[in-house]
Each structure stands twice: as C-alpha cells, then as structure tokens.
C-alpha cells in the first residue's frame, strides 16, 4: 500500500505521550498513529469481528461437543435453550 506523508502539529505533552505509547508497544510513532486512526474508523474492530467469526466457524464442533449446543446457542436436544 502506498504511503502518504501527513504532517501534524501537537503540543509537546501530546508528542511525548505518543512517543512513549509507541515505544511501550514496540512500534514507531507513525505506526501508532496509524493504528489509532484505524481503531477510530472501525477498521480494526471489523477485522476483529471477522477473525472471531472465522474462529467460531472453525471450532464450532469443538464448542458444541464441549458445551452441548446445537451450533445456534441452544442446548442440544431441547430446541428452546435453557430455562
């Protein structure tokens, strides 16, 4: 993906916080800011939801065996769920 340079001006406290947070996460300030914007626009959240749905599809039978459900959250054999 092509990158575009974006220059922003922030106060020193904000700049220091961005540097510290990026360092604590083991990433560059550029990457940290990029991740914040993605989170704010919902891209990261959508990626998480898609990954979680894929995980559930892959392990549906394991969950059904372990928890005794029919794959739609109802207890197997009862059809209406737990009461």
Residue pairs with C-beta under 8 A, 6 or more apart in sequence:
10 18
18 29
18 32
18 33
19 29
21 32
22 28
22 29
22 31
22 32
25 32
27 35
35 44
38 44
39 45
56 63
60 71
63 69
64 70
64 71
64 76
68 75
68 76
69 75
69 76
70 76
70 77
73 81
74 80
74 81
75 81
75 82
